[in-house]
Amino acid sequence: MILKRKMYDKLLTLKTELNGKKAFLIEGARRIGKSTICEEFGKHEYKSYILIDFAKCPDEVKAYFVRHMNDLDTFFMLLSTYYGVKLYERDSLIIFDEVQMYPKARECIKYLVADGRYDYIETGSLISIKENVKDIVIPSEERHLSMYPLDFEEFCDALGEAQICGYICKCFADKVPLENELHYKAMLLFKQYMLVGGMPQSVIAFLESHKDFDRADMEKRDILSLYRSDIMKIDSKYRSKVLTIFDQIPGLLSQHEKRVVFHDVSAGSKADQYEETFFWLSDSMISNECFLCSDPNVGLSINENRTYVKCYLGDTGLLVSHAFDENELLEDEVYKQILGDKLNMNEGMLYENAIAQMLTANGHKLYFYTQYNVEKHRNDIEIDFLISNNSKLKYKMFPIEVKSGKRYSIESLKRFKEKYKARIGECYVIHPRNLSFKDDIVCIPPYMTICL
């Protein structure tokens, strides 16, 4: 089963715009479908294609990149012969899959693009990790594209419910609630998205088993095992710290503040000791990091504080399987509780993780905000997410509070709105109910996050 992905249309548009002047570099976590989308693109948009998988590429092929960059006629002849594929000028695609496994091939992109005969797509994760860029000149002839697990719209499309997303976006634009039955349907789709997630193998298993969550769970546990295996292969200097944070993500997210308290992770630890750890998790795109913005009045990235970080898993379906073992999923009736709107604290973390995942898929870098009240000895303002319009001249920020229950307070958001009112575009509460308004704050259901 081949799932429809937005990346395909993005590649198609860029193919026309760039016309071979740059290679595409698709970055993403393992098992999100990078290789599949590239092969589908090669099959349907070119007369022929070659996929070189550097995870299992023989030394014979790797040697071509060392010996024959000064003689590209021979280089292409050898590639064509080895893979048994005829190459057609300006109508063939060459895919460098898992290019981080052989950085020399990435360096050669400069010469291959300049030659102009064929188009190139590179795929990989950990593209910026030091071990994968040392001793090579990073080519400027790359257009970087980030690919994530299926977003909510792609998930709905896979389930044959693509039309509802258009209706959701129209209601958001008109600031009106969905018709009740369609709101219920959209919420059911969102809850399935939380449980299954957007990893293609998990979604396919769910569909082929006629919506069996356990079948999807088995695929997700295989992916989590693969991630752990990847972590065990990294530099020993920070391997144990990466593994510690990876294992503790569910526990960290189940706490009230959800941010990483480093001395709780390991006695005596400080944030700067974990810098490489979070870089690895972020660069592998296993996690979505959310940093504290200390002064959102003048821009989010300018005032990010990396000593305060929340670490969300890149896919909420993976978080479900990471947080609960097989027995807990059944004994704690996790599926039943989420589908029945009976979220406790542990399941509530899934809700916020899903919003982080959807905002990231929309291209937002994640920030949060807190203000400590000395008199009260506690935070009196806590904003889960801050996003902006990225304008340098007409900067506006949009604070978002995530509420997994139907009863909640918005006092914190109101105080934030009053403090930064000149810079706020709109305030949002994401809650399980239909669209409504409270004191000029827009309260939207979670599925409308696709519109932010």
NUDREN-957617 format. One record per residue (C-alpha): residue in three letters; x, y, z. Coordinates in Angstrom, 3 decimals, decimal comma, padded with zeros to 6 digits. Example, Ala and Ser with C-alpha at 12.3 -4.5 7.8 and 13.67 -1.06 7.14 Angstrom:
<atoms>
<'ala' <012,300 -004,500 007,800>>
<'ser' <013,670 -001,060 007,140>>
</atoms>
This chain:
<atoms>
<'met' <000,000 000,000 000,000>>
<'ile' <001,373 003,412 -001,040>>
<'leu' <000,218 006,378 001,036>>
<'lys' <-000,342 009,780 -000,518>>
<'arg' <002,200 012,299 000,832>>
<'lys' <002,420 016,070 000,453>>
<'met' <006,161 015,745 -000,174>>
<'tyr' <005,400 014,318 -003,624>>
<'asp' <003,643 017,526 -004,752>>
<'lys' <006,416 019,637 -003,211>>
<'leu' <009,030 017,695 -005,203>>
<'leu' <006,966 018,053 -008,371>>
<'thr' <006,743 021,837 -007,967>>
<'leu' <010,460 022,187 -007,237>>
<'lys' <011,377 019,907 -010,153>>
<'thr' <009,782 022,435 -012,503>>
<'glu' <011,127 025,506 -010,703>>
<'leu' <014,741 024,395 -010,286>>
<'asn' <015,072 022,314 -013,461>>
<'gly' <018,110 020,362 -012,271>>
<'lys' <019,991 023,367 -010,851>>
<'lys' <019,953 021,886 -007,341>>
<'ala' <019,691 018,491 -005,722>>
<'phe' <016,929 017,896 -003,183>>
<'leu' <018,027 016,794 000,276>>
<'ile' <015,121 015,227 002,181>>
<'glu' <015,803 015,009 005,910>>
<'gly' <013,634 013,012 008,264>>
<'ala' <013,565 010,378 010,975>>
<'arg' <014,030 006,750 010,064>>
<'arg' <010,960 004,894 008,777>>
<'ile' <008,900 007,932 007,808>>
<'gly' <008,790 006,977 004,123>>
<'lys' <011,616 009,000 002,542>>
<'ser' <012,850 006,180 000,308>>
<'thr' <009,325 005,204 -000,728>>
<'ile' <008,358 008,719 -001,806>>
<'cys' <011,587 009,089 -003,801>>
<'glu' <011,069 005,790 -005,601>>
<'glu' <007,460 006,686 -006,409>>
<'phe' <008,647 010,053 -007,715>>
<'gly' <011,305 008,338 -009,842>>
<'lys' <008,816 005,837 -011,255>>
<'his' <006,159 008,359 -012,258>>
<'glu' <008,049 011,555 -013,116>>
<'tyr' <011,098 010,196 -014,998>>
<'lys' <011,840 007,742 -017,760>>
<'ser' <014,215 005,858 -015,420>>
<'tyr' <015,760 006,108 -011,961>>
<'ile' <018,545 004,544 -009,890>>
<'leu' <018,374 004,239 -006,105>>
<'ile' <021,739 003,874 -004,337>>
<'asp' <021,136 002,772 -000,749>>
<'phe' <024,295 003,701 001,151>>
<'ala' <023,162 001,667 004,171>>
<'lys' <023,976 -001,473 002,172>>
<'cys' <025,890 -000,147 -000,819>>
<'pro' <028,871 -002,322 -001,879>>
<'asp' <032,371 -000,874 -001,763>>
<'glu' <032,553 -001,297 -005,525>>
<'val' <029,891 001,385 -006,047>>
<'lys' <031,326 003,671 -003,349>>
<'ala' <034,658 003,526 -005,162>>
<'tyr' <033,063 005,139 -008,245>>
<'phe' <032,709 008,386 -006,258>>
<'val' <036,418 008,392 -005,441>>
<'arg' <037,904 007,304 -008,753>>
<'his' <035,680 008,790 -011,435>>
<'met' <034,511 012,303 -010,460>>
<'asn' <036,955 013,644 -013,056>>
<'asp' <035,448 011,378 -015,711>>
<'leu' <031,671 011,534 -015,356>>
<'asp' <031,047 009,648 -018,600>>
<'thr' <032,744 006,619 -017,022>>
<'phe' <031,034 007,259 -013,667>>
<'phe' <027,537 007,172 -015,203>>
<'met' <028,420 004,234 -017,445>>
<'leu' <029,488 002,189 -014,409>>
<'leu' <026,390 003,168 -012,395>>
<'ser' <024,092 002,335 -015,293>>
<'thr' <025,789 -001,019 -015,826>>
<'tyr' <025,874 -002,012 -012,148>>
<'tyr' <022,180 -001,259 -011,541>>
<'gly' <021,032 -002,398 -014,982>>
<'val' <019,231 000,874 -015,665>>
<'lys' <019,546 002,967 -018,827>>
<'leu' <019,994 006,663 -018,042>>
<'tyr' <018,338 009,355 -020,165>>
<'glu' <019,687 012,886 -020,253>>
<'arg' <017,323 015,275 -018,391>>
<'asp' <014,844 012,437 -017,874>>
<'ser' <016,507 010,227 -015,249>>
<'leu' <016,685 010,546 -011,470>>
<'ile' <019,515 009,293 -009,247>>
<'ile' <018,621 008,833 -005,569>>
<'phe' <021,274 008,821 -002,854>>
<'asp' <019,428 007,040 -000,049>>
<'glu' <020,758 007,341 003,550>>
<'val' <023,495 009,609 002,219>>
<'gln' <024,795 010,296 005,746>>
<'met' <026,233 006,767 005,655>>
<'tyr' <028,652 007,838 002,913>>
<'pro' <029,368 011,597 003,127>>
<'lys' <031,757 011,458 000,130>>
<'ala' <028,752 010,944 -002,172>>
<'arg' <027,121 014,061 -000,744>>
<'glu' <030,272 016,074 -001,445>>
<'cys' <030,147 014,917 -005,090>>
<'ile' <026,718 016,520 -005,580>>
<'lys' <028,488 019,783 -006,462>>
<'tyr' <030,044 018,227 -009,585>>
<'leu' <027,051 016,095 -010,528>>
<'val' <024,608 019,027 -010,447>>
<'ala' <027,046 021,200 -012,397>>
<'asp' <027,235 018,459 -015,049>>
<'gly' <023,483 018,871 -015,523>>
<'arg' <022,636 015,549 -017,158>>
<'tyr' <020,362 014,113 -014,461>>
<'asp' <018,373 015,079 -011,375>>
<'tyr' <019,355 014,068 -007,835>>
<'ile' <017,544 013,470 -004,569>>
<'glu' <019,433 012,732 -001,347>>
<'thr' <017,707 011,325 001,721>>
<'gly' <019,025 010,998 005,236>>
<'ser' <018,846 011,627 008,928>>
<'leu' <021,585 012,943 011,217>>
<'ile' <022,695 015,090 008,285>>
<'ser' <024,384 017,709 010,501>>
<'ile' <025,986 015,427 013,093>>
<'lys' <029,722 016,120 013,273>>
<'glu' <030,747 012,596 012,301>>
<'asn' <028,718 012,923 009,080>>
<'val' <030,124 016,238 007,866>>
<'lys' <033,777 016,108 008,901>>
<'asp' <036,316 015,970 006,074>>
<'ile' <033,785 016,977 003,392>>
<'val' <032,821 020,274 001,781>>
<'ile' <029,070 020,746 002,206>>
<'pro' <027,622 021,391 -001,279>>
<'ser' <025,679 024,622 -001,785>>
<'glu' <023,787 022,911 -004,618>>
<'glu' <021,230 021,375 -002,208>>
<'arg' <017,669 022,402 -001,457>>
<'his' <016,863 021,103 002,042>>
<'leu' <013,399 019,654 002,644>>
<'ser' <012,135 018,367 005,986>>
<'met' <009,848 015,348 005,958>>
<'tyr' <007,817 014,226 008,955>>
<'pro' <005,460 011,366 009,792>>
<'leu' <002,044 011,618 008,152>>
<'asp' <000,337 014,794 009,319>>
<'phe' <-003,326 014,807 010,298>>
<'glu' <-004,495 015,663 006,770>>
<'glu' <-002,433 012,843 005,247>>
<'phe' <-003,775 010,480 007,928>>
<'cys' <-007,372 011,447 007,081>>
<'asp' <-006,628 010,910 003,399>>
<'ala' <-005,251 007,418 004,153>>
<'leu' <-008,506 006,624 005,983>>
<'gly' <-010,582 007,860 003,031>>
<'glu' <-011,680 011,023 004,862>>
<'ala' <-009,781 013,712 002,938>>
<'gln' <-012,858 015,880 002,349>>
<'ile' <-013,417 016,651 006,013>>
<'cys' <-010,134 018,589 006,187>>
<'gly' <-011,405 021,121 003,645>>
<'tyr' <-014,542 021,608 005,738>>
<'ile' <-012,424 022,024 008,907>>
<'cys' <-010,317 024,735 007,244>>
<'lys' <-013,412 026,567 005,977>>
<'cys' <-014,973 026,574 009,443>>
<'phe' <-011,712 027,864 010,934>>
<'ala' <-011,501 030,659 008,353>>
<'asp' <-015,141 031,632 008,980>>
<'lys' <-014,671 031,226 012,779>>
<'val' <-017,717 028,988 013,070>>
<'pro' <-018,040 025,572 014,761>>
<'leu' <-018,388 022,380 012,749>>
<'glu' <-021,831 020,791 012,513>>
<'asn' <-022,087 018,550 015,602>>
<'glu' <-021,969 015,202 013,828>>
<'leu' <-018,958 016,260 011,776>>
<'his' <-017,227 017,599 014,899>>
<'tyr' <-017,711 014,181 016,500>>
<'lys' <-016,344 012,519 013,362>>
<'ala' <-013,314 014,840 013,217>>
<'met' <-012,583 014,261 016,917>>
<'leu' <-012,742 010,488 016,383>>
<'leu' <-010,234 010,830 013,533>>
<'phe' <-007,959 012,936 015,756>>
<'lys' <-008,098 010,337 018,558>>
<'gln' <-007,206 007,581 016,086>>
<'tyr' <-004,337 009,778 014,882>>
<'met' <-003,044 010,104 018,457>>
<'leu' <-003,125 006,336 018,983>>
<'val' <-001,810 005,184 015,603>>
<'gly' <000,433 008,135 014,782>>
<'gly' <001,852 008,957 011,386>>
<'met' <004,584 006,366 010,823>>
<'pro' <003,644 004,832 007,440>>
<'gln' <004,128 001,193 008,538>>
<'ser' <001,909 001,755 011,565>>
<'val' <-000,818 003,426 009,474>>
<'ile' <-000,706 000,663 006,848>>
<'ala' <-000,910 -002,053 009,524>>
<'phe' <-003,909 -000,234 011,063>>
<'leu' <-005,713 -000,058 007,718>>
<'glu' <-004,892 -003,565 006,513>>
<'ser' <-006,048 -005,082 009,828>>
<'his' <-009,395 -003,252 009,627>>
<'lys' <-008,377 -000,749 012,355>>
<'asp' <-006,677 -003,052 014,851>>
<'phe' <-004,658 -000,862 017,257>>
<'asp' <-002,587 -003,840 018,404>>
<'arg' <-001,308 -004,490 014,879>>
<'ala' <-000,270 -000,841 014,583>>
<'asp' <001,382 -001,085 018,002>>
<'met' <003,578 -003,997 016,894>>
<'glu' <004,941 -001,933 014,006>>
<'lys' <005,628 001,012 016,298>>
<'arg' <007,551 -001,137 018,776>>
<'asp' <009,747 -002,374 015,915>>
<'ile' <010,506 001,256 015,017>>
<'leu' <011,311 002,146 018,640>>
<'ser' <013,707 -000,813 018,757>>
<'leu' <015,355 000,477 015,586>>
<'tyr' <015,781 003,910 017,180>>
<'arg' <017,403 002,360 020,243>>
<'ser' <019,762 000,405 017,968>>
<'asp' <020,701 003,647 016,196>>
<'ile' <021,423 005,307 019,544>>
<'met' <023,679 002,403 020,571>>
<'lys' <025,849 003,068 017,491>>
<'ile' <026,589 006,740 018,187>>
<'asp' <029,685 008,308 019,743>>
<'ser' <030,258 006,870 023,210>>
<'lys' <030,823 010,395 024,599>>
<'tyr' <027,095 011,120 024,601>>
<'arg' <025,462 007,752 023,864>>
<'ser' <024,282 007,097 027,444>>
<'lys' <022,843 010,619 027,782>>
<'val' <020,876 010,303 024,530>>
<'leu' <019,522 006,935 025,657>>
<'thr' <018,608 008,347 029,081>>
<'ile' <016,634 011,268 027,651>>
<'phe' <015,004 009,051 024,987>>
<'asp' <013,851 006,588 027,643>>
<'gln' <012,600 009,357 029,935>>
<'ile' <010,532 011,311 027,386>>
<'pro' <007,190 009,761 028,524>>
<'gly' <008,028 010,432 032,178>>
<'leu' <009,065 014,026 031,487>>
<'leu' <005,873 014,730 029,540>>
<'ser' <003,674 013,237 032,256>>
<'gln' <004,851 015,925 034,714>>
<'his' <002,954 019,197 035,142>>
<'glu' <005,602 021,501 033,623>>
<'lys' <006,821 018,872 031,119>>
<'arg' <010,237 020,514 030,796>>
<'val' <013,492 018,676 031,400>>
<'val' <014,874 019,253 034,907>>
<'phe' <018,474 018,168 034,415>>
<'his' <019,392 017,442 038,044>>
<'asp' <016,376 015,077 038,151>>
<'val' <017,648 013,243 035,067>>
<'ser' <021,010 012,678 036,715>>
<'ala' <022,257 014,051 040,049>>
<'gly' <024,422 017,130 039,570>>
<'ser' <023,657 017,447 035,854>>
<'lys' <023,422 020,815 034,077>>
<'ala' <021,902 021,820 030,759>>
<'asp' <025,206 022,408 028,957>>
<'gln' <026,216 018,780 029,618>>
<'tyr' <023,273 017,674 027,466>>
<'glu' <023,820 020,015 024,510>>
<'glu' <025,077 017,241 022,193>>
<'thr' <022,264 014,973 023,432>>
<'phe' <019,463 017,261 022,321>>
<'phe' <021,263 018,115 019,106>>
<'trp' <021,400 014,403 018,245>>
<'leu' <017,714 013,803 019,066>>
<'ser' <016,684 016,892 017,123>>
<'asp' <018,932 016,225 014,124>>
<'ser' <017,727 012,636 013,910>>
<'met' <014,192 014,136 014,006>>
<'ile' <013,195 011,581 016,640>>
<'ser' <012,146 014,457 018,905>>
<'asn' <010,581 017,897 018,583>>
<'glu' <012,253 020,314 020,985>>
<'cys' <010,437 023,249 022,539>>
<'phe' <012,601 025,989 024,090>>
<'leu' <011,738 028,698 026,581>>
<'cys' <011,401 032,169 025,063>>
<'ser' <012,341 034,625 027,811>>
<'asp' <011,094 037,789 026,085>>
<'pro' <008,607 037,087 023,267>>
<'asn' <007,982 040,808 022,840>>
<'val' <010,937 041,186 020,465>>
<'gly' <010,936 037,838 018,685>>
<'leu' <010,985 034,179 019,598>>
<'ser' <014,310 032,855 018,304>>
<'ile' <016,241 035,946 019,479>>
<'asn' <015,395 035,206 023,113>>
<'glu' <015,312 031,427 023,226>>
<'asn' <016,753 029,934 026,398>>
<'arg' <018,201 026,478 025,727>>
<'thr' <018,674 025,661 029,402>>
<'tyr' <014,890 025,223 029,581>>
<'val' <013,590 022,647 027,130>>
<'lys' <010,591 020,402 026,621>>
<'cys' <011,221 017,283 024,564>>
<'tyr' <008,281 015,878 022,596>>
<'leu' <008,502 012,658 020,610>>
<'gly' <008,327 013,263 016,861>>
<'asp' <005,352 010,931 016,481>>
<'thr' <002,549 010,656 019,045>>
<'gly' <001,706 007,105 018,022>>
<'leu' <005,277 006,138 018,913>>
<'leu' <004,852 007,925 022,249>>
<'val' <001,823 005,727 023,044>>
<'ser' <003,904 002,591 022,497>>
<'his' <006,942 004,125 024,241>>
<'ala' <004,946 005,106 027,336>>
<'phe' <002,961 001,892 027,840>>
<'asp' <004,052 -001,709 027,397>>
<'glu' <001,691 -004,127 025,645>>
<'asn' <000,032 -005,227 028,890>>
<'glu' <-000,461 -001,676 030,166>>
<'leu' <-002,196 -000,651 026,951>>
<'leu' <-004,825 -003,333 027,578>>
<'glu' <-004,955 -003,376 031,393>>
<'asp' <-005,121 000,410 031,695>>
<'glu' <-007,630 000,481 028,821>>
<'val' <-005,652 003,269 027,140>>
<'tyr' <-007,459 002,880 023,811>>
<'lys' <-010,847 002,926 025,502>>
<'gln' <-010,008 005,959 027,653>>
<'ile' <-008,765 008,056 024,732>>
<'leu' <-011,621 007,111 022,415>>
<'gly' <-014,086 007,767 025,240>>
<'asp' <-012,671 011,199 026,242>>
<'lys' <-011,576 009,963 029,671>>
<'leu' <-008,043 011,274 029,673>>
<'asn' <-006,008 011,176 032,872>>
<'met' <-002,644 012,907 033,349>>
<'asn' <-000,692 010,217 031,523>>
<'glu' <-002,962 010,267 028,487>>
<'gly' <-003,100 014,064 028,614>>
<'met' <000,571 014,194 027,617>>
<'leu' <-000,366 012,470 024,354>>
<'tyr' <-002,736 015,306 023,561>>
<'glu' <-000,044 017,973 023,961>>
<'asn' <002,516 015,871 022,065>>
<'ala' <000,076 015,593 019,152>>
<'ile' <-000,310 019,382 019,032>>
<'ala' <003,499 019,767 019,053>>
<'gln' <003,688 017,267 016,195>>
<'met' <001,045 019,100 014,157>>
<'leu' <002,630 022,529 014,696>>
<'thr' <006,033 021,145 013,672>>
<'ala' <004,524 019,626 010,520>>
<'asn' <003,156 023,103 009,728>>
<'gly' <006,718 024,455 009,775>>
<'his' <006,751 026,075 013,226>>
<'lys' <009,728 026,044 015,559>>
<'leu' <008,378 025,396 019,057>>
<'tyr' <008,671 027,770 022,017>>
<'phe' <006,987 028,040 025,403>>
<'tyr' <006,789 030,796 028,017>>
<'thr' <006,630 030,963 031,816>>
<'gln' <006,643 033,846 034,287>>
<'tyr' <007,587 033,191 037,907>>
<'asn' <005,717 035,147 040,588>>
<'val' <008,038 035,755 043,559>>
<'glu' <005,195 036,619 045,940>>
<'lys' <003,192 033,510 045,087>>
<'his' <006,312 031,287 044,832>>
<'arg' <005,036 029,746 041,604>>
<'asn' <004,561 030,429 037,897>>
<'asp' <001,548 032,673 037,358>>
<'ile' <001,802 032,558 033,551>>
<'glu' <002,404 029,320 031,660>>
<'ile' <001,953 029,231 027,887>>
<'asp' <002,340 025,811 026,250>>
<'phe' <003,316 027,012 022,781>>
<'leu' <004,233 030,295 021,115>>
<'ile' <004,259 030,584 017,352>>
<'ser' <004,782 033,661 015,203>>
<'asn' <004,021 034,943 011,721>>
<'asn' <007,820 035,144 011,074>>
<'ser' <007,447 038,713 009,801>>
<'lys' <010,411 041,008 010,418>>
<'leu' <008,405 044,203 009,910>>
<'lys' <004,946 043,279 011,220>>
<'tyr' <005,849 040,727 013,877>>
<'lys' <002,929 039,062 015,641>>
<'met' <002,921 036,136 018,043>>
<'phe' <000,180 033,627 018,757>>
<'pro' <000,094 032,053 022,242>>
<'ile' <-001,471 028,593 022,481>>
<'glu' <-002,738 026,805 025,581>>
<'val' <-003,514 023,083 025,277>>
<'lys' <-006,326 021,748 027,471>>
<'ser' <-007,024 018,016 027,298>>
<'gly' <-010,022 018,255 029,660>>
<'lys' <-013,319 020,030 029,108>>
<'arg' <-013,037 022,072 032,324>>
<'tyr' <-010,168 024,529 032,519>>
<'ser' <-009,061 028,063 033,402>>
<'ile' <-007,718 030,641 030,930>>
<'glu' <-006,410 033,125 033,529>>
<'ser' <-002,783 032,457 032,574>>
<'leu' <-003,492 033,171 028,908>>
<'lys' <-005,422 036,345 029,788>>
<'arg' <-002,498 037,651 031,847>>
<'phe' <-000,103 036,914 028,971>>
<'lys' <-002,450 038,675 026,543>>
<'glu' <-002,570 041,768 028,730>>
<'lys' <001,230 041,846 029,164>>
<'tyr' <002,053 041,534 025,450>>
<'lys' <-001,154 042,821 023,835>>
<'ala' <000,641 045,062 021,307>>
<'arg' <002,407 042,077 019,739>>
<'ile' <-000,344 039,444 019,813>>
<'gly' <-002,149 038,441 016,643>>
<'glu' <-004,588 035,940 018,177>>
<'cys' <-004,808 033,844 021,342>>
<'tyr' <-005,804 030,188 021,089>>
<'val' <-007,002 027,530 023,479>>
<'ile' <-006,964 024,032 021,990>>
<'his' <-009,612 021,943 023,737>>
<'pro' <-011,771 018,846 023,070>>
<'arg' <-014,903 020,915 022,407>>
<'asn' <-016,109 022,585 019,211>>
<'leu' <-014,986 026,083 018,214>>
<'ser' <-016,078 028,820 020,621>>
<'phe' <-014,921 032,167 022,058>>
<'lys' <-013,996 033,193 025,631>>
<'asp' <-013,091 036,834 026,258>>
<'asp' <-011,780 037,329 022,692>>
<'ile' <-009,754 034,121 022,953>>
<'val' <-010,431 031,588 020,189>>
<'cys' <-011,052 028,094 021,544>>
<'ile' <-010,568 025,493 018,850>>
<'pro' <-010,760 021,693 018,715>>
<'pro' <-007,396 019,912 018,248>>
<'tyr' <-008,020 018,948 014,632>>
<'met' <-008,067 022,681 013,732>>
<'thr' <-004,353 022,860 014,595>>
<'ile' <-003,826 022,048 010,886>>
<'cys' <-005,043 025,614 010,194>>
<'leu' <-002,466 027,355 012,390>>
</atoms>
